[in-house]
């Protein structure tokens, strides 16, 4: 490891800073998880994300590939068609226009950012539970 190198830094530890505990989240977290899980079960945008994750897992687990160019091209075309269909469903769901591009750009808007929206919903649930 690093300790065997001549340029290794000596061991050091930063002491914890003092803080006041805001509240005990151990009682609230199960309620927040329950609300989150009930939301994602019926959320079509979340289901699209799960479908994409499952397709990616399946593609990574594939160990054998055809050397026949026609078969391989058909498989790639099928995967591309699935991706396009999923993008079209997402654009209809979110009401955004998808442009045909060869490169993937970083998202410029939070409109399609599911994690951001769901984290906002979880925060809203937390606030409502705290306020009563």
N, C-alpha and C positions, 0 to 999 in steps of 0.2 A: 504494500500500500504506500501511501504518501509518506508515512513516517520513516520509511527507509531511504528516502531521498535527502540529499544534503540541503535542499532548499525548502524542506518541509517547515510549515509554521508550527510553533509550539501550541499545545493544547490550551484552549481558553474556553471560558463559559461566561455567558451574559446572564446576570441575575434578572429575575422576573421583575417587571415594574409593578408598582402598586396601582390597584384599580378597585373601583367599587362595582360589585356584581349588580347588574341591572335587574335580572330576574332569573328564576330557575326554569330553564326550557325543557327539563326532563318530563314535565307533565303535559306540556303543550305540543311537543314534537309528535307524539302518536296521533293527536288530533289533526295536526297539519298534514301528516303522511296519509291519513285516511281520506281527507278532503282532496289531496293531490291525486291519490290513486283512483278515486271515484271520478275525477275530472278527466284524467288521461284515458280511462277505459272508453269514453264516449267521444273523445276529441279526434276528429278526422285528420287534423294536421299531425298529431302525435302518431296516429296509425301509419301515416305516410313515412314518418321518420323510422318507425319500427320496421316497416317493409324494406326500406333502404338498408338498414342495419343488417337485417336477415339476409338480403341479397348479397351484401358485401361479405358476410361470414361464410355464406355458401360458396362464393367465388374463391375465398382464401383457402377453404378446405378442399377444394378440387385439386386432386393430385395428378390426374391424367388428363392430357389434352390430345385432341386429334391432330395428326400430322397432315391430314387431308385438308387442303386449303379451302375447299368449298364448304366442308363441314365446319371448320374453324370460323370461316367468315360468317356462316349462318348463325353460329353461336354468338359471335360478337354483335351481329345485327340484332339478334333477339335481345341481348342485354341492353343495347342502345335504345331499342324500341321501348323496353320497360322503363328505362331512365326518362325518356321523353314523355311517356304517358304519366309517370309520377310527377314530373315537372308541370305538365299541363293541368293535372288535378290540383296541384299546389297553387298554381297561378289562378285557377278559377276560385279556389277556396279563399285565397287572400285578396283577390281582385287586383292582381298585378300583371303587367304584360311582360312576357319573357321574350327577350331578343335572342335570335340564333347567333351564337358565337362559338368560336373554336377554342377560346381560352376561358378559364373560370376566373371571374373577378371576385374580389372580396365584397361582401355585402355592404351596400352603401346606405341601407335603411334598416331600421329595426322592425319593419312591418312583417318580415318573414322570419324573425328570430324567435323561435318557439321557446327556447330556454329563457330568454329575457322576459317574454310574456308570462310564462308559468311562474318564474321566480317572483314577478310582480303580484301574481294572484296569491302565491303563498304568503308574501308579505302582507297583502290585504287581509288574508285569513288571520294572520297573527295579530294584526292591529285590531280586527273585530273581536277576536277572542280576548285580547287584553282589555279593550274598552268595555266589552260586554254587550 
